[in-house]
Each structure stands twice: as structure tokens, then as C-alpha cells.
Amino acid sequence: MSSVAALGRLTGAIFTLIRQDALLPRELDGLYPPPLRLLSRAQRLLGGAGARQGRPGERLARALEGMGPVAIKLGQLLSTRADIFGITFAEDLSRLKDRLPAFSTEVARKAVEQSLGRPLSDLFFNFGEPVAAASLAQAHDALLLDGRRVAVKVLRPGVERRVAEDGEVLALAGRIVEIWAPSLRRLEPRKLTETVIRATELELDLRLEAAGADELREVTARDGYMSVPKVVWDGVGKRVLTLEWAKGTPLSDPAALVLPGIDRKAMADNLIRAFLVQALDHGVFHADLHEGNLFVSAPDQIVAVDFGIVGRLGPMERRYLAEILWGFLNRDYERVAQIHFEAGYVPRTHSVSAFAQALRAVGEPVFGRPASDVPMSRVLLQLFEITALFDMHLRPELVLLQKTMMTVEGVTRRIYPDHDIWAASDPVVRRWMLRELSPKARVQRYATEGLEALRAIHRLVDRAAQAPTTASDHTHPAILWFAIGAATAGLAFMAASLFT
């Protein structure tokens, strides 16, 4: 799509929001400053019938549904934060998770046969109607020839084109924000949009999703906080994915939390711990944990589905995350601040102590209090002000982590409004700290780093031996011995540090 076409779609999206009175809803007029209140009233002159129908959440859901997959995913994220936007608003958006209009079963059948390269009857005894429909795909209830009940996920017809168009519009929006909103440049709008676009593109190959589901099934089986259905590999193609049926009731169903025997606190704890175990222990996590992708059963079992977005963290990012959480758990704001500086999250032109003071201002009012007593909208606003005050830039490699943390916290609040996220996190973070920062772990890490240093020296020696002889070669031995000496001294320092 050309930039002109992308601009046209972006303009059309804005006018859709205006026509639905979803950009500056009339219900919030009393909260707007005078200039914004005038703009809100002016835009309603352009509004159509949709501007007068339904609540703000219903109008926004209608608008986003017509904009395409990426906009719908934004609505899904907003729907998880009833604590910020209100219960009614979140529930009005919740249909974007799994209750969008479905395409015909006949079209789905043909798509499955084409993707798998064989007739449905070769694999399925029965292929039923859709049971859930989301932005990119829909799921069908089916029965395999061996009697197993399965869910068959099928991509929507033409969804690749819609995602490509949405990507162009999103990229244009990122460029516009970067040029015309200097105060928001620290949020890295271009890199942010690139990250979102790439994650959405990867969702369009269901073979990759099958691999992610299989990997997360292995990961979740080790701790038991969450489970993942088994992949039926014979039913996997680029546009189709078959999983064993997820047991339980969809968490998006209001009845899920009033089932007999449900332990809501334990379930909320399990969700937080499942996410942290995935991210900290394994460096791979389900990055789309909204209610539409979770099934629950008594007393506290959770089954996850839809693995199109899988987040990954490297060893250093995992250590930073664990130490930041550990610091907050122990109210050691100075250490939390130091980790932010070590990780490069805060420019070194600022004061560690001043940043620790700012973190204390955020942490102390909420620590140990039940979630229902914490005004999360106010906390997020304060955090945003602090990131601006200390010139903190958005880190694209952490976007999926931050988005998932926000989603998971919102879902746990819905499951158990008085949930204490810190108490739930403590066992997982404590276990990680004791395991990864113990003397034994440090010895193993230093040994690995020492071997890498010796391998680097060996490669340097090999290159020196293979280089043509010139007058300058007389400097090679000195350089090599210096490198070896430095590496040896470094290893000695590592060993000595174990006893300090």
C-alpha cells in the first residue's frame, strides 16, 4: 500500500471513531479541559447515528471491529483493564476477544483441506460449527478419527492483506507521532510500531504457532500453574492449527468465576506465577493472556490457548526482571534503581538516589494493599510522569513483556479483586534468586564466561598464525600475551569475587 493510501486509511479510522463518538466520548465531557471540551462537542456535529447508540465501550468496540485486526487487538488489551477504564467499559469491549462475526463453515472446510493437502475425512470424523471467532482466525469444534475432541483454528480469508494494510497505517502513525509530537519520541513510536507489526505478521503462519504451543506445553508442565493442550501435528498447516480440546469454561464467560468449587485467589496466584515461571525460568512466555485465551475449572486449574504471540527474554533481561521484582518485594528501592541504571533503562546523567526516591513514591502507597484498594490509573499516570522525568525510552525488546504484564495483572484483578500481586510473585522470584544468584550458580556462570574468553583467545592465536608475515607481526606475541594475561586476571577476579 502506498503512503497516500495508508494516510487515507488512517484518516478514515479517525473519522470512524468520530462518527461513533468513541474518540472523545460525550459521557466524559465534564472531565475535559475547556479546549478539549469544545473539540468534543464539535466532533459530535460530524457524528452519525452511531454517536447516539450505546455506551462508550459499545461504540468503541463497533469502531475498532471495522478497522481491522490490529485495532481489534488494541481493544482486547483495553478490555483487560476494568480497574482503569471501568467494569462496564471493559465488558463492552470483551466481545472483541472471541465473539466477533464468524465466516462460513464451508469456507473453513475448504481452507483446511487446501492447507493440509488432503480431504477432511482423512483426519476428522466430524468438523463442526465455529465456537469462537477473533480478529485473525476462528475455532471449530471437531472430532478426530481416533475419537479425540479437538479445536481447529482456521485463519480468516484475506486476513494477510488486512494485516499488511494495518501495518502500513500503523507505521505511518508512528512516523507522524515521531515528527509532530517531540515529547513522545522517547516512546520510540517507530520501533514500537515495528514490534507490533512483526508480532502480528508472525501470527499468520499457524505452523509457527503450533511450535510455540508445543514449546510452552513442555514449559508449563514442569510447574503445573498452567497447562497447554497437545498439538495434533497431522492437523497443522500454514493456515490451520489443530489442538486437543481445552478443558474448562472460557474465562471470558461470566459464569466461569462462579463455578462450584472455584478458588479465585488460588487461580489468580496461579496465573501470575505461570507467567513469571515462563519468563524468568525459561525465557519464553505466552504473550496474549487475555480472558478469551484462558479456560478455567475448579478449584484453580488454568488452560491457555492461542499461541500466536510468544515473547522471549535473553539471560540478562531475565536477571534484570528478577532483580527488579526482588527489589520491590524487599522494598529495596536503591537496588531497583541501580538495576535500572545497569540495564541502561535510565540514562546515567541522572542520579540513582533521585530515581530510587521516585520509585519509593510509587511503591510505598501500594505495597501490601489489596488490588481493589489501588487506583491503577493513578499509579500508571505516576509511572508515566517518572519515565518522562528521567528520560526513560521505550525498549522495543521489552514491549511484549510489558504488554503481557499489564494484561495478566488486569486479568488477575478480575478473577480476584483483592489480589496481592506481590505476595503471589514472591515464591517464584525468591526461587529464581536463590538458584541463579547462589555461589554455585555464580561459579557455573564464571566458568562459562572463562571458557568463552579462552575460546576467543584461541581464535585470536589461530588468526595470528595464519596471517602473512610482515614487519608488524613482531607485535603479535606481545598482544597475545597481554590478552592471555588479562583473561587470566579476569578469571582470578571472578573466582575471588565468590568469596567477597
C-alpha positions in Angstrom: 0.0 0.0 0.0 1.3 3.5 -0.8 1.8 6.2 1.8 -1.2 8.1 0.3 -3.4 5.0 0.7 -2.1 4.5 4.3 -2.9 8.1 5.1 -6.4 7.7 3.6 -7.0 4.6 5.9 -5.6 6.4 8.9 -7.9 9.4 8.2 -10.8 7.0 7.7 -10.1 5.4 11.1 -10.1 8.7 12.8 -13.4 9.7 11.2 -14.9 6.3 12.2 -14.0 7.0 15.8 -15.6 10.5 15.5 -18.8 9.1 13.9 -19.2 6.6 16.7 -18.4 9.3 19.4 -15.6 7.0 20.5 -12.7 9.4 20.3 -13.8 11.9 22.9 -17.0 10.4 24.3 -19.7 12.8 25.4 -20.0 11.0 28.7 -16.6 12.3 29.7 -17.3 16.0 28.8 -17.1 17.1 32.4 -13.5 15.8 32.7 -12.1 17.5 29.7 -10.3 20.9 29.9 -12.2 23.7 28.1 -10.4 23.4 24.7 -10.9 19.6 24.6 -14.5 20.0 25.6 -15.1 22.3 22.7 -13.4 19.9 20.4 -15.5 17.0 21.8 -18.7 19.0 21.1 -17.6 20.0 17.6 -16.8 16.4 16.6 -20.3 15.3 17.5 -21.6 17.5 14.8 -19.9 15.1 12.4 -21.3 12.1 14.2 -23.8 9.7 12.7 -26.4 7.5 14.3 -23.7 5.5 16.0 -22.8 8.5 18.1 -26.1 8.2 19.9 -26.3 4.5 20.2 -25.0 2.6 23.2 -22.4 3.1 25.9 -18.8 4.4 25.1 -17.4 0.8 25.2 -20.0 -0.5 22.8 -19.4 2.4 20.4 -15.6 1.9 20.6 -16.0 -1.9 20.0 -18.1 -1.2 16.9 -15.5 1.3 15.6 -12.5 -1.0 16.3 -14.2 -4.0 14.8 -14.5 -2.2 11.4 -10.8 -1.1 11.4 -9.1 -4.4 11.2 -7.1 -7.0 13.2 -4.5 -4.6 14.8 -7.2 -2.2 16.0 -9.2 -5.2 17.5 -6.1 -6.3 19.4 -5.9 -2.8 20.9 -9.5 -3.3 22.1 -8.7 -6.7 23.6 -5.9 -5.1 25.6 -8.1 -2.3 26.9 -10.8 -4.9 27.8 -8.5 -6.5 30.4 -8.2 -3.3 32.4 -11.5 -2.8 34.1 -9.6 -1.3 37.0 -8.5 1.6 34.8 -11.4 2.1 32.4 -14.3 0.7 34.5 -16.1 -2.6 34.5 -18.9 -1.7 32.1 -16.4 -0.2 29.5 -14.2 -3.4 29.7 -17.2 -5.7 29.4 -18.5 -3.8 26.4 -15.1 -4.4 24.7 -14.8 -8.0 25.8 -16.7 -9.4 22.7 -13.6 -8.4 20.7 -11.7 -11.3 22.3 -13.6 -14.2 20.9 -17.1 -13.2 19.8 -16.6 -11.4 16.5 -18.7 -12.4 13.4 -17.6 -15.8 12.1 -17.1 -16.7 8.4 -18.9 -19.7 7.0 -18.1 -23.3 8.0 -18.0 -24.3 4.3 -15.2 -21.7 3.6 -13.4 -23.0 6.7 -13.6 -26.6 5.5 -12.1 -25.8 2.1 -9.4 -23.7 3.7 -8.4 -26.7 6.0 -8.3 -29.1 3.1 -6.2 -26.8 1.0 -3.8 -26.1 3.8 -3.4 -29.8 4.8 -3.4 -31.0 1.2 -6.0 -33.8 1.8 -9.7 -34.3 2.4 -11.2 -33.6 5.8 -12.4 -37.2 6.0 -8.7 -38.4 6.2 -8.3 -36.8 9.6 -11.7 -35.8 11.0 -14.7 -37.9 11.9 -16.7 -34.7 12.4 -16.0 -31.0 11.7 -18.4 -28.7 13.4 -19.5 -25.1 13.5 -17.3 -22.3 14.8 -17.2 -21.9 18.6 -15.2 -18.7 18.8 -14.1 -16.0 16.4 -11.4 -13.5 16.9 -9.5 -10.9 14.8 -7.3 -13.2 12.8 -9.0 -16.6 12.9 -11.9 -18.7 14.3 -12.0 -22.0 16.1 -14.2 -25.1 15.2 -15.2 -28.0 17.4 -14.1 -31.2 15.7 -13.6 -34.9 16.3 -10.6 -36.9 15.1 -10.9 -40.4 13.6 -9.4 -41.8 16.8 -12.2 -40.2 18.9 -10.3 -37.3 20.3 -12.1 -34.0 20.6 -10.1 -31.1 19.1 -10.2 -27.4 18.3 -9.4 -26.5 14.8 -8.1 -22.9 14.3 -8.5 -21.5 10.8 -7.3 -18.1 9.5 -9.8 -15.7 8.2 -10.0 -15.4 4.4 -7.9 -12.4 3.2 -6.5 -11.7 6.6 -2.9 -11.4 5.3 -3.9 -8.4 3.2 -5.8 -6.8 6.1 -2.8 -7.2 8.4 -0.4 -5.7 5.7 -2.7 -2.7 5.3 -3.0 -2.3 9.0 0.8 -2.5 9.3 1.3 0.3 6.7 -1.2 2.5 8.6 0.4 1.8 12.0 3.9 2.5 10.6 2.6 5.8 9.2 1.1 6.7 12.5 4.4 6.0 14.2 6.2 8.3 11.8 3.7 11.1 12.3 3.9 10.9 16.1 7.7 10.9 15.9 7.8 14.0 13.7 4.9 16.1 15.2 5.0 15.1 18.9 8.6 15.6 20.1 7.5 14.9 23.7 6.6 11.4 22.8 9.8 10.5 20.9 11.2 8.8 24.0 8.4 6.2 23.5 10.1 5.2 20.2 6.9 5.2 18.2 8.6 3.8 15.0 10.3 0.9 16.9 7.1 0.3 18.8 5.0 0.0 15.6 7.7 -2.2 14.0 7.5 -4.6 17.0 3.7 -4.7 16.9 3.6 -5.3 13.2 6.2 -8.0 13.3 4.4 -9.8 16.1 1.1 -9.7 14.2 2.8 -11.0 11.0 4.2 -14.0 12.8 0.6 -14.9 13.8 -0.3 -15.5 10.2 1.7 -18.8 10.0 0.0 -21.3 12.2 2.9 -23.7 11.9 4.9 -21.3 14.0 2.0 -21.1 16.5 2.0 -24.9 16.7 5.7 -24.8 17.5 5.1 -22.2 20.2 2.2 -24.2 21.7 4.4 -27.3 21.8 7.3 -25.5 23.5 5.0 -23.8 26.1 3.3 -27.1 26.8 6.7 -28.5 27.8 7.5 -25.4 29.9 4.2 -25.3 31.7 4.2 -29.0 32.5 7.2 -28.5 34.8 5.5 -26.4 37.4 1.8 -27.1 37.0 0.5 -23.5 37.4 -1.0 -23.6 33.9 -1.4 -26.3 31.2 -1.5 -26.3 27.4 -3.4 -28.6 25.0 -1.4 -31.0 23.0 -0.7 -30.2 19.3 -2.1 -32.6 16.7 0.7 -32.3 14.2 -1.2 -34.1 11.4 -3.7 -31.2 11.5 -1.2 -28.4 11.2 -0.7 -26.2 8.1 0.2 -22.6 7.4 -3.5 -21.6 7.7 -4.8 -24.3 10.1 -3.9 -25.5 13.6 -5.4 -28.4 15.5 -5.1 -28.7 19.3 -6.7 -31.2 21.7 -9.8 -29.7 23.2 -9.1 -27.3 26.1 -11.0 -28.5 29.2 -12.9 -26.0 31.3 -15.0 -22.9 30.9 -13.7 -19.8 28.9 -12.7 -17.1 31.4 -14.5 -14.6 29.1 -17.8 -16.3 30.2 -19.1 -14.5 33.3 -20.2 -17.9 34.6 -16.6 -19.1 34.8 -15.9 -17.4 38.2 -19.0 -18.7 39.9 -18.5 -22.3 39.1 -18.9 -24.6 42.1 -15.6 -25.2 44.0 -13.7 -22.3 42.3 -10.9 -20.9 44.4 -10.5 -17.4 42.9 -7.5 -16.4 44.9 -5.5 -19.5 44.1 -6.4 -19.2 40.5 -5.2 -15.6 40.4 -2.0 -16.7 42.1 -1.5 -19.5 39.5 -1.9 -17.1 36.6 0.7 -14.7 37.9 3.1 -17.5 38.8 2.6 -19.2 35.5 3.6 -16.1 33.6 6.7 -15.4 35.9 7.9 -19.0 35.7 7.7 -18.9 31.9 9.5 -15.5 31.6 12.1 -16.0 34.4 12.9 -19.7 34.3 12.6 -20.4 30.6 12.8 -17.0 28.8 9.7 -17.8 26.8 6.1 -16.8 27.6 2.6 -16.7 26.3 2.3 -13.0 25.3 -1.5 -12.9 24.8 -3.0 -14.0 28.1 -6.4 -12.2 28.0 -9.6 -13.9 29.2 -10.6 -15.1 25.7 -7.5 -17.3 25.6 -7.9 -18.9 29.1 -10.1 -21.8 30.2 -10.6 -22.5 33.9 -12.0 -25.3 36.0 -12.3 -25.9 39.8 -10.6 -25.4 42.0 -7.8 -23.4 40.3 -6.9 -25.0 37.0 -6.0 -22.8 34.0 -5.6 -23.9 30.4 -4.1 -21.5 27.9 -4.8 -21.4 24.1 -3.9 -19.2 21.2 -0.1 -19.1 21.0 0.3 -16.7 18.0 2.3 -14.2 20.1 5.2 -15.7 22.1 7.5 -13.5 23.9 11.2 -14.2 24.6 13.8 -12.8 27.1 17.5 -13.2 27.0 19.5 -14.2 30.1 20.3 -10.6 31.0 16.8 -9.4 30.6 15.6 -12.2 32.8 18.1 -11.3 35.5 17.1 -7.6 35.4 13.4 -8.5 35.6 14.0 -10.9 38.6 16.2 -8.4 40.5 13.8 -5.5 39.9 10.9 -7.7 41.2 13.0 -8.9 44.1 14.0 -5.3 45.0 10.3 -4.3 45.1 9.4 -7.3 47.1 12.0 -6.3 49.7 11.2 -2.6 49.3 14.9 -2.0 48.4 14.3 0.9 46.1 18.0 1.8 45.9 18.8 -1.7 44.4 15.8 -1.4 42.0 17.2 2.0 40.8 20.7 0.6 40.4 19.4 -2.3 38.2 17.6 0.2 36.0 20.9 2.1 35.5 22.9 -1.1 34.9 20.4 -2.2 32.3 20.5 1.1 30.6 16.9 1.8 31.2 17.7 5.2 32.8 20.4 7.5 31.3 23.5 7.8 33.6 23.2 11.5 33.5 20.6 11.1 36.3 21.0 10.4 39.9 20.5 6.8 41.2 19.3 8.1 44.6 16.9 10.5 43.0 15.4 7.7 40.9 15.2 5.5 44.0 13.3 8.3 45.7 10.8 8.4 42.8 10.4 4.6 42.9 9.6 4.8 46.6 6.9 7.4 45.9 5.3 4.8 43.6 5.9 1.6 45.6 5.1 2.6 49.2 1.5 3.7 48.7 0.6 0.4 47.0 2.8 -2.2 48.6 0.8 -4.9 50.6 -2.5 -3.4 49.7 -5.2 -5.4 48.0 -5.7 -4.7 44.3 -9.2 -3.3 44.9 -7.7 -0.5 47.1 -5.1 0.5 44.5 -6.2 3.1 41.8 -4.2 1.6 39.0 -5.0 4.5 36.6 -3.3 6.9 39.1 -0.3 4.6 39.5 0.2 4.3 35.7 -0.1 8.1 35.4 2.6 8.5 38.1 4.9 5.9 36.4 4.5 7.7 33.1 5.4 11.0 34.7 8.5 9.4 36.2 9.6 7.9 32.9 9.4 11.3 31.4 11.2 13.0 34.3 14.1 10.6 34.0 14.3 10.5 30.2 13.4 6.8 30.0 12.9 5.5 26.5 10.7 2.6 25.5 12.6 -0.6 25.0 11.2 -2.5 21.9 12.7 -5.8 23.1 10.5 -5.5 26.3 7.3 -4.4 24.6 5.7 -7.9 24.7 6.8 -8.4 28.3 5.3 -5.1 29.5 2.1 -5.6 27.5 1.7 -9.1 28.9 2.4 -8.0 32.5 -0.3 -5.3 32.1 -2.7 -7.9 30.7 -2.0 -10.5 33.3 -2.4 -8.0 36.2 -5.7 -6.9 34.8 -7.0 -10.4 34.4 -6.0 -11.4 38.0 -7.8 -8.3 39.3 -10.9 -9.5 37.5 -10.5 -13.1 38.9 -9.9 -11.9 42.5 -10.4 -8.1 43.1 -8.4 -8.2 46.4 -5.4 -10.0 44.8 -1.9 -9.2 46.1 0.4 -9.4 43.1 3.5 -9.1 45.2 2.6 -11.9 47.6 1.7 -14.1 44.6 5.0 -13.3 42.9 7.3 -13.9 45.9 7.7 -17.7 45.7 8.7 -17.7 42.0 11.0 -14.7 42.3 12.6 -16.0 45.5 13.3 -19.4 44.0 14.9 -17.8 40.9 17.1 -15.5 43.1 18.3 -18.4 45.3 19.0 -20.6 42.3 20.5 -18.1 39.9 22.5 -15.9 42.3 23.8 -18.6 44.6 27.6 -19.3 44.9 27.2 -22.4 42.9 25.4 -20.6 40.1 28.0 -17.9 40.1 30.8 -20.5 39.8 29.0 -22.0 36.8 28.4 -18.7 35.2 32.0 -17.6 35.7 33.3 -20.9 34.3 31.2 -20.4 31.2 32.4 -16.9 30.8 36.0 -18.1 31.3 35.7 -20.8 28.6 34.3 -18.2 26.2 37.3 -15.9 26.9 39.7 -18.8 26.3 37.9 -19.7 23.0 38.2 -16.0 21.9 42.0 -16.1 22.7 42.3 -19.4 20.8 40.6 -17.8 17.7 43.0 -14.8 18.0 46.0 -17.1 18.1 44.7 -19.0 15.0 44.2 -15.8 13.1 47.7 -14.6 14.1 49.3 -17.9 12.9 47.5 -17.7 9.6 48.3 -14.0 8.9 51.1 -13.3 6.4 54.5 -12.4 7.9 55.2 -8.7 7.9 57.3 -6.3 10.0 54.3 -5.5 12.1 54.0 -9.2 13.1 56.6 -8.6 15.8 53.9 -7.0 17.8 51.6 -10.1 17.7 53.2 -12.1 20.6 53.1 -9.1 22.9 49.4 -8.5 22.1 48.6 -12.2 22.6 50.4 -12.5 25.9 48.7 -9.3 27.1 45.3 -10.8 26.1 46.1 -14.1 27.9 47.3 -12.2 31.0 44.1 -10.0 31.0 41.9 -13.1 30.6 43.7 -14.9 33.4 43.5 -11.9 35.7 39.8 -11.6 34.9 39.2 -15.3 35.8 41.1 -14.8 39.0 39.0 -11.8 39.8 35.8 -13.8 39.1 37.0 -16.6 41.4 38.0 -14.1 44.2 34.6 -12.4 44.0 32.9 -15.6 45.1 34.4 -15.2 48.5 33.7 -11.5 48.9 
